[in-house]
Amino acid sequence: MTAGDPDNGAPRREVLRDDNTPLFSLPAGEGSGAMLAAAAGDVAGGADPRAYSWVTQTATVVAYHLLENDGVDPEALVEEWQLVDHTESGIRCYRAESKDFRRFLDSGRPVDTPSSEPASRIGPVGVWFRRRPDRLVEAAIELTRITHSDPSTIVVTAATAGAVAAACFAQIGRDLVYAAVETGRQALQALGDSQPAEGWLDLLEEAAGLVLEPPRETIVRVGGPEGPVGLRGALAGIVLASAPLVEPVKAIEAGAMAGGSEVGAVVGSIVGARVGLRRWPWPVANDTWFAEIGRRMVDGSRETRDLPIPFAVEERMTVELNRR
């Protein structure tokens, strides 16, 4: 028997307990699952029936960019996106890209239409800057402005980044929605007054009361008569991902079925940030790659030299898909 064994009469050593320990043990990977779950949501949305689409491809380039630059360099990021569009072999590798994104790639200028596209690839910003809220808002604005000049799109995308960051620390339910609204309001303040943009945040705040409702109710009430498309799709994605009583898989599935790959990726990035790395029911090519990117974004190692080059991965994958 040891000296500390109560059976030998020795006093039991008291173990000091930190009352905050349970709080710090809640996060599952602190956001490492966001990339993989977003890719799963993209696949579930079916923009390209063969694999993940441009939604995941552009987000992956953003993740690498943040790892290497600790911020957004618009000119450099545009060049990195263009590399995937025009590889050395001349193959265009973006799959099922939207008309707006194609127009941006061809012109190099942002479009002015409201869209949920930037929100679908903002997940890496939410994870990378989860502990630096000021930088998160700044990066969300800079990233969105590259492709979209509409103020409402910028504000809703920043709100989505805030939701991802909050999910990294296991926030859920109304608290997560309110965190997203607060981040959106910070972006709104940075942009200056924009009444239409503020209206979208008011809509999201009102929708916080839907987090305990079935996903269908959220989709109907937030999506409106035309369904969860455009900015309504991003807002519906935030609320779906916040629902505490909905299983993660069902939340992603609901978003993907209602709003396609973009909303599926929004829900996936938020849910994945909260629940961590896991296997999803939708087959994601290069899943271990996305898992490793997620881990490194959380670790903050900023090392990418030993990782595959995104445009090379996509070039090879595109060739293989075209052969099938």
Phi and psi in degrees as GROMACS dihedral restraints (atoms count N, CA, C in turn):
[ dihedral_restraints ]
;  ai    aj    ak    al  type     phi  dphi    fc
    3     4     5     6     1   -91.8    20    10
    4     5     6     7     1   166.2    20    10
    6     7     8     9     1   -63.0    20    10
    7     8     9    10     1   -25.2    20    10
    9    10    11    12     1   -92.1    20    10
   10    11    12    13     1     2.1    20    10
   12    13    14    15     1   -77.7    20    10
   13    14    15    16     1   124.3    20    10
   15    16    17    18     1   -63.6    20    10
   16    17    18    19     1   -18.6    20    10
   18    19    20    21     1   -71.1    20    10
   19    20    21    22     1   -18.9    20    10
   21    22    23    24     1   -99.8    20    10
   22    23    24    25     1    10.6    20    10
   24    25    26    27     1    88.4    20    10
   25    26    27    28     1    -6.8    20    10
   27    28    29    30     1   -75.4    20    10
   28    29    30    31     1   149.3    20    10
   30    31    32    33     1   -67.9    20    10
   31    32    33    34     1   144.8    20    10
   33    34    35    36     1   -77.4    20    10
   34    35    36    37     1   131.3    20    10
   36    37    38    39     1   -75.5    20    10
   37    38    39    40     1   127.6    20    10
   39    40    41    42     1   -76.0    20    10
   40    41    42    43     1   132.4    20    10
   42    43    44    45     1   -99.1    20    10
   43    44    45    46     1   121.7    20    10
   45    46    47    48     1   -72.8    20    10
   46    47    48    49     1   133.4    20    10
   48    49    50    51     1  -110.7    20    10
   49    50    51    52     1   130.3    20    10
   51    52    53    54     1   -87.3    20    10
   52    53    54    55     1   118.4    20    10
   54    55    56    57     1   -62.8    20    10
   55    56    57    58     1   -18.8    20    10
   57    58    59    60     1   -89.7    20    10
   58    59    60    61     1    -4.2    20    10
   60    61    62    63     1   -55.0    20    10
   61    62    63    64     1   -46.1    20    10
   63    64    65    66     1   -59.3    20    10
   64    65    66    67     1   -34.5    20    10
   66    67    68    69     1   -64.2    20    10
   67    68    69    70     1   -42.2    20    10
   69    70    71    72     1   -76.8    20    10
   70    71    72    73     1   -15.7    20    10
   72    73    74    75     1   -90.9    20    10
   73    74    75    76     1    -5.9    20    10
   75    76    77    78     1   -68.4    20    10
   76    77    78    79     1   -47.6    20    10
   78    79    80    81     1   -60.4    20    10
   79    80    81    82     1   133.6    20    10
   81    82    83    84     1   -98.4    20    10
   82    83    84    85     1    83.4    20    10
   84    85    86    87     1    89.6    20    10
   85    86    87    88     1    -2.6    20    10
   87    88    89    90     1    51.6    20    10
   88    89    90    91     1    39.6    20    10
   90    91    92    93     1   108.7    20    10
   91    92    93    94     1    -3.6    20    10
   93    94    95    96     1   -65.0    20    10
   94    95    96    97     1   -20.3    20    10
   96    97    98    99     1   -90.4    20    10
   97    98    99   100     1     1.4    20    10
   99   100   101   102     1   -65.4    20    10
  100   101   102   103     1   -43.9    20    10
  102   103   104   105     1   -64.4    20    10
  103   104   105   106     1   -47.7    20    10
  105   106   107   108     1   -66.5    20    10
  106   107   108   109     1   -42.0    20    10
  108   109   110   111     1   -68.3    20    10
  109   110   111   112     1   -35.2    20    10
  111   112   113   114     1   -64.5    20    10
  112   113   114   115     1   -40.8    20    10
  114   115   116   117     1   -62.9    20    10
  115   116   117   118     1   -39.3    20    10
  117   118   119   120     1   -63.5    20    10
  118   119   120   121     1   -40.3    20    10
  120   121   122   123     1   -65.1    20    10
  121   122   123   124     1   -36.5    20    10
  123   124   125   126     1   -62.1    20    10
  124   125   126   127     1   -48.4    20    10
  126   127   128   129     1   -61.1    20    10
  127   128   129   130     1   -43.5    20    10
  129   130   131   132     1   -62.0    20    10
  130   131   132   133     1   -32.6    20    10
  132   133   134   135     1   -72.4    20    10
  133   134   135   136     1   -21.9    20    10
  135   136   137   138     1    70.6    20    10
  136   137   138   139     1    28.2    20    10
  138   139   140   141     1   -57.4    20    10
  139   140   141   142     1   -41.8    20    10
  141   142   143   144     1  -119.8    20    10
  142   143   144   145     1   117.3    20    10
  144   145   146   147     1   -67.5    20    10
  145   146   147   148     1    -9.4    20    10
  147   148   149   150     1   -92.7    20    10
  148   149   150   151     1   -27.4    20    10
  150   151   152   153     1  -169.2    20    10
  151   152   153   154     1  -172.9    20    10
  153   154   155   156     1   -66.2    20    10
  154   155   156   157     1   159.7    20    10
  156   157   158   159     1  -111.6    20    10
  157   158   159   160     1  -165.8    20    10
  159   160   161   162     1   -58.3    20    10
  160   161   162   163     1   -24.6    20    10
  162   163   164   165     1   -57.3    20    10
  163   164   165   166     1   -51.1    20    10
  165   166   167   168     1   -72.8    20    10
  166   167   168   169     1   -37.5    20    10
  168   169   170   171     1   -60.4    20    10
  169   170   171   172     1   -46.5    20    10
  171   172   173   174     1   -68.1    20    10
  172   173   174   175     1   -36.9    20    10
  174   175   176   177     1   -65.2    20    10
  175   176   177   178     1   -35.9    20    10
  177   178   179   180     1   -64.6    20    10
  178   179   180   181     1   -42.1    20    10
  180   181   182   183     1   -62.5    20    10
  181   182   183   184     1   -39.6    20    10
  183   184   185   186     1   -61.5    20    10
  184   185   186   187     1   -43.2    20    10
  186   187   188   189     1   -60.7    20    10
  187   188   189   190     1   -46.8    20    10
  189   190   191   192     1   -60.2    20    10
  190   191   192   193     1   -42.9    20    10
  192   193   194   195     1   -59.9    20    10
  193   194   195   196     1   -43.1    20    10
  195   196   197   198     1   -67.3    20    10
  196   197   198   199     1   -41.1    20    10
  198   199   200   201     1   -59.2    20    10
  199   200   201   202     1   -38.9    20    10
  201   202   203   204     1   -85.9    20    10
  202   203   204   205     1   -25.9    20    10
  204   205   206   207     1  -118.5    20    10
  205   206   207   208     1   -13.3    20    10
  207   208   209   210     1    54.5    20    10
  208   209   210   211     1    38.0    20    10
  210   211   212   213     1   165.1    20    10
  211   212   213   214     1  -175.2    20    10
  213   214   215   216     1  -109.6    20    10
  214   215   216   217     1   118.3    20    10
  216   217   218   219     1  -105.9    20    10
  217   218   219   220     1   100.2    20    10
  219   220   221   222     1   -54.0    20    10
  220   221   222   223     1   -46.5    20    10
  222   223   224   225     1   -63.6    20    10
  223   224   225   226     1   -42.9    20    10
  225   226   227   228     1   -66.4    20    10
  226   227   228   229     1   -40.5    20    10
  228   229   230   231     1   -66.5    20    10
  229   230   231   232     1   -38.4    20    10
  231   232   233   234     1   -60.3    20    10
  232   233   234   235     1   -43.0    20    10
  234   235   236   237     1   -62.5    20    10
  235   236   237   238     1   -38.4    20    10
  237   238   239   240     1   -68.7    20    10
  238   239   240   241     1   -39.1    20    10
  240   241   242   243     1   -63.9    20    10
  241   242   243   244     1   -39.9    20    10
  243   244   245   246     1   -65.6    20    10
  244   245   246   247     1   -30.2    20    10
  246   247   248   249     1   -60.5    20    10
  247   248   249   250     1   -38.0    20    10
  249   250   251   252     1   -71.9    20    10
  250   251   252   253     1   -30.1    20    10
  252   253   254   255     1   -77.0    20    10
  253   254   255   256     1   -30.9    20    10
  255   256   257   258     1  -132.9    20    10
  256   257   258   259     1    86.2    20    10
  258   259   260   261     1   -76.8    20    10
  259   260   261   262     1   170.3    20    10
  261   262   263   264     1   -60.8    20    10
  262   263   264   265     1   -29.5    20    10
  264   265   266   267     1   -83.3    20    10
  265   266   267   268     1    -2.3    20    10
  267   268   269   270     1    86.1    20    10
  268   269   270   271     1     3.8    20    10
  270   271   272   273     1   -83.7    20    10
  271   272   273   274     1   131.2    20    10
  273   274   275   276     1   -86.7    20    10
  274   275   276   277     1   124.0    20    10
  276   277   278   279     1  -104.6    20    10
  277   278   279   280     1   -10.1    20    10
  279   280   281   282     1   -70.2    20    10
  280   281   282   283     1   133.5    20    10
  282   283   284   285     1  -109.8    20    10
  283   284   285   286     1   125.9    20    10
  285   286   287   288     1    59.1    20    10
  286   287   288   289     1    36.0    20    10
  288   289   290   291     1   -66.6    20    10
  289   290   291   292     1   153.7    20    10
  291   292   293   294     1   -74.6    20    10
  292   293   294   295     1   165.2    20    10
  294   295   296   297     1   -64.3    20    10
  295   296   297   298     1   -38.4    20    10
  297   298   299   300     1   -64.1    20    10
  298   299   300   301     1   -43.1    20    10
  300   301   302   303     1   -69.7    20    10
  301   302   303   304     1   -37.7    20    10
  303   304   305   306     1   -63.1    20    10
  304   305   306   307     1   -40.2    20    10
  306   307   308   309     1   -63.4    20    10
  307   308   309   310     1   -39.4    20    10
  309   310   311   312     1   -64.2    20    10
  310   311   312   313     1   -46.2    20    10
  312   313   314   315     1   -60.1    20    10
  313   314   315   316     1   -39.6    20    10
  315   316   317   318     1   -76.1    20    10
  316   317   318   319     1   -31.2    20    10
  318   319   320   321     1  -102.8    20    10
  319   320   321   322     1   -26.2    20    10
  321   322   323   324     1    77.0    20    10
  322   323   324   325     1     9.3    20    10
  324   325   326   327     1  -118.3    20    10
  325   326   327   328     1   147.5    20    10
  327   328   329   330     1   -70.6    20    10
  328   329   330   331     1   151.7    20    10
  330   331   332   333     1   -92.4    20    10
  331   332   333   334     1   161.3    20    10
  333   334   335   336     1  -110.1    20    10
  334   335   336   337     1    11.7    20    10
  336   337   338   339     1   -89.6    20    10
  337   338   339   340     1   141.4    20    10
  339   340   341   342     1   -61.4    20    10
  340   341   342   343     1   140.8    20    10
  342   343   344   345     1  -159.7    20    10
  343   344   345   346     1   150.6    20    10
  345   346   347   348     1   -91.8    20    10
  346   347   348   349     1     1.0    20    10
  348   349   350   351     1   -56.2    20    10
  349   350   351   352     1   -52.1    20    10
  351   352   353   354     1   -59.4    20    10
  352   353   354   355     1   -33.7    20    10
  354   355   356   357     1   -65.3    20    10
  355   356   357   358     1   -29.8    20    10
  357   358   359   360     1   -71.9    20    10
  358   359   360   361     1   -17.9    20    10
  360   361   362   363     1  -117.9    20    10
  361   362   363   364     1    12.9    20    10
  363   364   365   366     1   -84.9    20    10
  364   365   366   367     1    -8.6    20    10
  366   367   368   369     1   -49.6    20    10
  367   368   369   370     1   -47.7    20    10
  369   370   371   372     1   -57.5    20    10
  370   371   372   373     1   -34.1    20    10
  372   373   374   375     1   -65.5    20    10
  373   374   375   376     1   -42.8    20    10
  375   376   377   378     1   -61.8    20    10
  376   377   378   379     1   -39.7    20    10
  378   379   380   381     1   -73.0    20    10
  379   380   381   382     1   -48.3    20    10
  381   382   383   384     1   -62.7    20    10
  382   383   384   385     1   -40.9    20    10
  384   385   386   387     1  -104.4    20    10
  385   386   387   388     1    25.1    20    10
  387   388   389   390     1   -60.7    20    10
  388   389   390   391     1   -27.0    20    10
  390   391   392   393     1  -101.9    20    10
  391   392   393   394     1     3.6    20    10
  393   394   395   396     1  -132.0    20    10
  394   395   396   397     1    77.9    20    10
  396   397   398   399     1   -58.5    20    10
  397   398   399   400     1   -37.1    20    10
  399   400   401   402     1   -64.7    20    10
  400   401   402   403     1   -43.5    20    10
  402   403   404   405     1   -67.8    20    10
  403   404   405   406     1   -32.9    20    10
  405   406   407   408     1   -60.4    20    10
  406   407   408   409     1   -48.5    20    10
  408   409   410   411     1   -62.7    20    10
  409   410   411   412     1   -44.3    20    10
  411   412   413   414     1   -60.0    20    10
  412   413   414   415     1   -46.4    20    10
  414   415   416   417     1   -67.4    20    10
  415   416   417   418     1   -38.5    20    10
  417   418   419   420     1   -62.6    20    10
  418   419   420   421     1   -41.6    20    10
  420   421   422   423     1   -65.1    20    10
  421   422   423   424     1   -46.9    20    10
  423   424   425   426     1   -63.1    20    10
  424   425   426   427     1   -42.5    20    10
  426   427   428   429     1   -66.0    20    10
  427   428   429   430     1   -43.1    20    10
  429   430   431   432     1   -66.7    20    10
  430   431   432   433     1   -40.5    20    10
  432   433   434   435     1   -63.0    20    10
  433   434   435   436     1   -21.5    20    10
  435   436   437   438     1   -62.0    20    10
  436   437   438   439     1   -40.3    20    10
  438   439   440   441     1  -111.4    20    10
  439   440   441   442     1   -21.1    20    10
  441   442   443   444     1  -139.9    20    10
  442   443   444   445     1   127.2    20    10
  444   445   446   447     1   -97.0    20    10
  445   446   447   448     1    -8.8    20    10
  447   448   449   450     1   -65.6    20    10
  448   449   450   451     1   122.9    20    10
  450   451   452   453     1   -58.7    20    10
  451   452   453   454     1   -38.6    20    10
  453   454   455   456     1   -63.4    20    10
  454   455   456   457     1   -38.6    20    10
  456   457   458   459     1   -63.2    20    10
  457   458   459   460     1   -40.8    20    10
  459   460   461   462     1   -63.4    20    10
  460   461   462   463     1   -44.7    20    10
  462   463   464   465     1   -68.0    20    10
  463   464   465   466     1   -43.6    20    10
  465   466   467   468     1   -66.7    20    10
  466   467   468   469     1   -36.2    20    10
  468   469   470   471     1   -65.4    20    10
  469   470   471   472     1   -41.4    20    10
  471   472   473   474     1   -62.2    20    10
  472   473   474   475     1   -39.6    20    10
  474   475   476   477     1   -61.5    20    10
  475   476   477   478     1   -39.3    20    10
  477   478   479   480     1   -64.4    20    10
  478   479   480   481     1   -41.5    20    10
  480   481   482   483     1   -60.8    20    10
  481   482   483   484     1   -39.0    20    10
  483   484   485   486     1   -64.3    20    10
  484   485   486   487     1   -36.8    20    10
  486   487   488   489     1   -65.4    20    10
  487   488   489   490     1   -41.0    20    10
  489   490   491   492     1   -62.8    20    10
  490   491   492   493     1   -45.6    20    10
  492   493   494   495     1   -61.3    20    10
  493   494   495   496     1   -42.8    20    10
  495   496   497   498     1   -64.2    20    10
  496   497   498   499     1   -39.6    20    10
  498   499   500   501     1   -65.1    20    10
  499   500   501   502     1   -28.3    20    10
  501   502   503   504     1   -58.7    20    10
  502   503   504   505     1   -26.0    20    10
  504   505   506   507     1  -109.6    20    10
  505   506   507   508     1    27.1    20    10
  507   508   509   510     1    68.2    20    10
  508   509   510   511     1    19.1    20    10
  510   511   512   513     1   -68.9    20    10
  511   512   513   514     1   149.9    20    10
  513   514   515   516     1  -156.3    20    10
  514   515   516   517     1   166.9    20    10
  516   517   518   519     1    67.6    20    10
  517   518   519   520     1  -149.1    20    10
  519   520   521   522     1   -60.9    20    10
  520   521   522   523     1   -34.5    20    10
  522   523   524   525     1   -58.2    20    10
  523   524   525   526     1   -40.4    20    10
  525   526   527   528     1   -68.4    20    10
  526   527   528   529     1   -42.4    20    10
  528   529   530   531     1   -62.3    20    10
  529   530   531   532     1   -43.0    20    10
  531   532   533   534     1   -65.6    20    10
  532   533   534   535     1   -34.8    20    10
  534   535   536   537     1   -63.8    20    10
  535   536   537   538     1   -39.6    20    10
  537   538   539   540     1   -64.3    20    10
  538   539   540   541     1   -43.5    20    10
  540   541   542   543     1   -61.5    20    10
  541   542   543   544     1   -43.9    20    10
  543   544   545   546     1   -60.8    20    10
  544   545   546   547     1   -42.1    20    10
  546   547   548   549     1   -64.5    20    10
  547   548   549   550     1   -41.0    20    10
  549   550   551   552     1   -61.6    20    10
  550   551   552   553     1   -38.1    20    10
  552   553   554   555     1   -68.5    20    10
  553   554   555   556     1   -33.8    20    10
  555   556   557   558     1   -64.3    20    10
  556   557   558   559     1   -40.2    20    10
  558   559   560   561     1   -65.9    20    10
  559   560   561   562     1   -40.4    20    10
  561   562   563   564     1   -60.6    20    10
  562   563   564   565     1   -41.8    20    10
  564   565   566   567     1   -64.1    20    10
  565   566   567   568     1   -38.9    20    10
  567   568   569   570     1   -66.5    20    10
  568   569   570   571     1   -32.5    20    10
  570   571   572   573     1   -80.1    20    10
  571   572   573   574     1   -23.3    20    10
  573   574   575   576     1    97.7    20    10
  574   575   576   577     1   178.7    20    10
  576   577   578   579     1   -62.6    20    10
  577   578   579   580     1   134.0    20    10
  579   580   581   582     1  -152.8    20    10
  580   581   582   583     1    94.4    20    10
  582   583   584   585     1   -57.2    20    10
  583   584   585   586     1   -44.6    20    10
  585   586   587   588     1   -59.6    20    10
  586   587   588   589     1   -40.9    20    10
  588   589   590   591     1   -65.0    20    10
  589   590   591   592     1   -39.3    20    10
  591   592   593   594     1   -64.6    20    10
  592   593   594   595     1   -32.9    20    10
  594   595   596   597     1   -62.2    20    10
  595   596   597   598     1   -35.2    20    10
  597   598   599   600     1   -67.0    20    10
  598   599   600   601     1   -37.6    20    10
  600   601   602   603     1   -69.9    20    10
  601   602   603   604     1   -35.3    20    10
  603   604   605   606     1   -62.5    20    10
  604   605   606   607     1   -40.6    20    10
  606   607   608   609     1   -62.9    20    10
  607   608   609   610     1   -41.9    20    10
  609   610   611   612     1   -65.6    20    10
  610   611   612   613     1   -41.6    20    10
  612   613   614   615     1   -62.9    20    10
  613   614   615   616     1   -40.9    20    10
  615   616   617   618     1   -63.8    20    10
  616   617   618   619     1   -33.9    20    10
  618   619   620   621     1   -72.6    20    10
  619   620   621   622     1    -9.9    20    10
  621   622   623   624     1   -58.3    20    10
  622   623   624   625     1   -27.0    20    10
  624   625   626   627     1   -71.8    20    10
  625   626   627   628     1    -6.2    20    10
  627   628   629   630     1   -93.5    20    10
  628   629   630   631     1    -2.0    20    10
  630   631   632   633     1   -65.0    20    10
  631   632   633   634     1   -19.3    20    10
  633   634   635   636     1   -98.5    20    10
  634   635   636   637     1     1.5    20    10
  636   637   638   639     1   -90.0    20    10
  637   638   639   640     1   161.4    20    10
  639   640   641   642     1   -62.0    20    10
  640   641   642   643     1   151.6    20    10
  642   643   644   645     1   -52.5    20    10
  643   644   645   646     1   -38.4    20    10
  645   646   647   648     1   -59.1    20    10
  646   647   648   649     1   -39.1    20    10
  648   649   650   651     1   -63.9    20    10
  649   650   651   652     1   -41.4    20    10
  651   652   653   654     1   -61.8    20    10
  652   653   654   655     1   -46.4    20    10
  654   655   656   657     1   -62.0    20    10
  655   656   657   658     1   -42.3    20    10
  657   658   659   660     1   -68.8    20    10
  658   659   660   661     1   -45.9    20    10
  660   661   662   663     1   -80.4    20    10
  661   662   663   664     1   -35.8    20    10
  663   664   665   666     1   -83.8    20    10
  664   665   666   667     1   -37.9    20    10
  666   667   668   669     1   -69.0    20    10
  667   668   669   670     1   -28.8    20    10
  669   670   671   672     1    76.4    20    10
  670   671   672   673     1  -171.5    20    10
  672   673   674   675     1   -64.3    20    10
  673   674   675   676     1   -26.2    20    10
  675   676   677   678     1   -94.4    20    10
  676   677   678   679     1    -0.5    20    10
  678   679   680   681     1    87.9    20    10
  679   680   681   682     1   173.2    20    10
  681   682   683   684     1   -77.2    20    10
  682   683   684   685     1    73.6    20    10
  684   685   686   687     1  -114.8    20    10
  685   686   687   688     1   160.7    20    10
  687   688   689   690     1    59.7    20    10
  688   689   690   691     1  -140.7    20    10
  690   691   692   693     1   -66.8    20    10
  691   692   693   694     1   -29.5    20    10
  693   694   695   696     1   -64.0    20    10
  694   695   696   697     1   -31.2    20    10
  696   697   698   699     1   -64.5    20    10
  697   698   699   700     1   -43.9    20    10
  699   700   701   702     1   -63.7    20    10
  700   701   702   703     1   -43.0    20    10
  702   703   704   705     1   -64.1    20    10
  703   704   705   706     1   -43.3    20    10
  705   706   707   708     1   -61.5    20    10
  706   707   708   709     1   -37.5    20    10
  708   709   710   711     1   -62.3    20    10
  709   710   711   712     1   -41.7    20    10
  711   712   713   714     1   -61.9    20    10
  712   713   714   715     1   -45.2    20    10
  714   715   716   717     1   -68.2    20    10
  715   716   717   718     1   -42.5    20    10
  717   718   719   720     1   -59.5    20    10
  718   719   720   721     1   -42.0    20    10
  720   721   722   723     1   -71.1    20    10
  721   722   723   724     1   -19.1    20    10
  723   724   725   726     1   -86.4    20    10
  724   725   726   727     1   -15.8    20    10
  726   727   728   729     1   -63.1    20    10
  727   728   729   730     1   117.1    20    10
  729   730   731   732     1   -74.7    20    10
  730   731   732   733     1   -19.7    20    10
  732   733   734   735     1  -100.9    20    10
  733   734   735   736     1     3.5    20    10
  735   736   737   738     1  -104.9    20    10
  736   737   738   739     1   129.7    20    10
  738   739   740   741     1   -61.2    20    10
  739   740   741   742     1   143.2    20    10
  741   742   743   744     1   -51.8    20    10
  742   743   744   745     1   -44.0    20    10
  744   745   746   747     1   -62.6    20    10
  745   746   747   748     1   -42.7    20    10
  747   748   749   750     1   -68.7    20    10
  748   749   750   751     1   -32.1    20    10
  750   751   752   753     1   -66.2    20    10
  751   752   753   754     1   -46.4    20    10
  753   754   755   756     1   -63.6    20    10
  754   755   756   757     1   -43.4    20    10
  756   757   758   759     1   -60.5    20    10
  757   758   759   760     1   -43.7    20    10
  759   760   761   762     1   -62.9    20    10
  760   761   762   763     1   -44.1    20    10
  762   763   764   765     1   -64.3    20    10
  763   764   765   766     1   -43.2    20    10
  765   766   767   768     1   -67.3    20    10
  766   767   768   769     1   -40.2    20    10
  768   769   770   771     1   -68.8    20    10
  769   770   771   772     1   -34.8    20    10
  771   772   773   774     1   -85.3    20    10
  772   773   774   775     1   -37.2    20    10
  774   775   776   777     1  -125.9    20    10
  775   776   777   778     1    11.5    20    10
  777   778   779   780     1    72.8    20    10
  778   779   780   781     1  -161.0    20    10
  780   781   782   783     1   -62.9    20    10
  781   782   783   784     1   -36.5    20    10
  783   784   785   786     1   -64.8    20    10
  784   785   786   787     1   -49.9    20    10
  786   787   788   789     1   -70.1    20    10
  787   788   789   790     1   -36.5    20    10
  789   790   791   792     1   -58.4    20    10
  790   791   792   793     1   -40.6    20    10
  792   793   794   795     1   -70.5    20    10
  793   794   795   796     1   -36.9    20    10
  795   796   797   798     1   -60.5    20    10
  796   797   798   799     1   -50.5    20    10
  798   799   800   801     1   -62.5    20    10
  799   800   801   802     1   -43.9    20    10
  801   802   803   804     1   -60.9    20    10
  802   803   804   805     1   -43.3    20    10
  804   805   806   807     1   -63.9    20    10
  805   806   807   808     1   -37.5    20    10
  807   808   809   810     1   -74.9    20    10
  808   809   810   811     1   -49.2    20    10
  810   811   812   813     1   -62.5    20    10
  811   812   813   814     1   -44.2    20    10
  813   814   815   816     1   -62.9    20    10
  814   815   816   817     1   -35.2    20    10
  816   817   818   819     1   -63.4    20    10
  817   818   819   820     1   -31.3    20    10
  819   820   821   822     1   -83.7    20    10
  820   821   822   823     1   -45.1    20    10
  822   823   824   825     1   -92.2    20    10
  823   824   825   826     1   -12.4    20    10
  825   826   827   828     1    86.5    20    10
  826   827   828   829     1  -170.4    20    10
  828   829   830   831     1   -73.8    20    10
  829   830   831   832     1   127.6    20    10
  831   832   833   834     1  -156.6    20    10
  832   833   834   835     1   167.4    20    10
  834   835   836   837     1   -87.5    20    10
  835   836   837   838     1   129.0    20    10
  837   838   839   840     1  -100.8    20    10
  838   839   840   841     1   158.6    20    10
  840   841   842   843     1   -72.3    20    10
  841   842   843   844     1   -10.5    20    10
  843   844   845   846     1   -97.7    20    10
  844   845   846   847     1   127.7    20    10
  846   847   848   849     1   -69.0    20    10
  847   848   849   850     1   120.7    20    10
  849   850   851   852     1  -111.2    20    10
  850   851   852   853     1   114.1    20    10
  852   853   854   855     1   -61.3    20    10
  853   854   855   856     1   145.4    20    10
  855   856   857   858     1    60.9    20    10
  856   857   858   859     1    33.7    20    10
  858   859   860   861     1   -61.6    20    10
  859   860   861   862     1   -36.5    20    10
  861   862   863   864     1   -67.6    20    10
  862   863   864   865     1   -29.2    20    10
  864   865   866   867     1   -63.8    20    10
  865   866   867   868     1   -48.8    20    10
  867   868   869   870     1   -64.7    20    10
  868   869   870   871     1   -35.4    20    10
  870   871   872   873     1   -64.0    20    10
  871   872   873   874     1   -43.0    20    10
  873   874   875   876     1   -67.8    20    10
  874   875   876   877     1   -39.4    20    10
  876   877   878   879     1   -59.7    20    10
  877   878   879   880     1   -43.8    20    10
  879   880   881   882     1   -60.8    20    10
  880   881   882   883     1   -43.3    20    10
  882   883   884   885     1   -61.1    20    10
  883   884   885   886     1   -43.5    20    10
  885   886   887   888     1   -69.8    20    10
  886   887   888   889     1   -32.3    20    10
  888   889   890   891     1   -65.0    20    10
  889   890   891   892     1   -35.4    20    10
  891   892   893   894     1   -73.7    20    10
  892   893   894   895     1   -42.1    20    10
  894   895   896   897     1   -68.7    20    10
  895   896   897   898     1   -27.2    20    10
  897   898   899   900     1    70.9    20    10
  898   899   900   901     1    27.4    20    10
  900   901   902   903     1   -70.7    20    10
  901   902   903   904     1   -26.2    20    10
  903   904   905   906     1    61.8    20    10
  904   905   906   907     1    22.7    20    10
  906   907   908   909     1  -106.0    20    10
  907   908   909   910     1   122.6    20    10
  909   910   911   912     1  -127.6    20    10
  910   911   912   913     1    -4.3    20    10
  912   913   914   915     1   -64.1    20    10
  913   914   915   916     1   -26.0    20    10
  915   916   917   918     1   -94.7    20    10
  916   917   918   919     1     3.7    20    10
  918   919   920   921     1   -94.7    20    10
  919   920   921   922     1   155.9    20    10
  921   922   923   924     1   -61.5    20    10
  922   923   924   925     1   150.2    20    10
  924   925   926   927     1   -80.4    20    10
  925   926   927   928     1   126.3    20    10
  927   928   929   930     1   -52.8    20    10
  928   929   930   931     1   -46.7    20    10
  930   931   932   933     1   -68.2    20    10
  931   932   933   934     1   -28.8    20    10
  933   934   935   936     1   -71.0    20    10
  934   935   936   937     1   -40.0    20    10
  936   937   938   939     1   -60.8    20    10
  937   938   939   940     1   -47.0    20    10
  939   940   941   942     1   -70.2    20    10
  940   941   942   943     1   -34.5    20    10
  942   943   944   945     1   -62.7    20    10
  943   944   945   946     1   -48.5    20    10
  945   946   947   948     1   -63.5    20    10
  946   947   948   949     1   -41.8    20    10
  948   949   950   951     1   -65.9    20    10
  949   950   951   952     1   -39.6    20    10
  951   952   953   954     1   -63.4    20    10
  952   953   954   955     1   -42.3    20    10
  954   955   956   957     1   -61.4    20    10
  955   956   957   958     1   -44.4    20    10
  957   958   959   960     1   -64.6    20    10
  958   959   960   961     1   -40.0    20    10
  960   961   962   963     1   -66.4    20    10
  961   962   963   964     1   -37.4    20    10
  963   964   965   966     1   -70.1    20    10
  964   965   966   967     1   -22.7    20    10
  966   967   968   969     1   -79.6    20    10
  967   968   969   970     1   -19.1    20    10
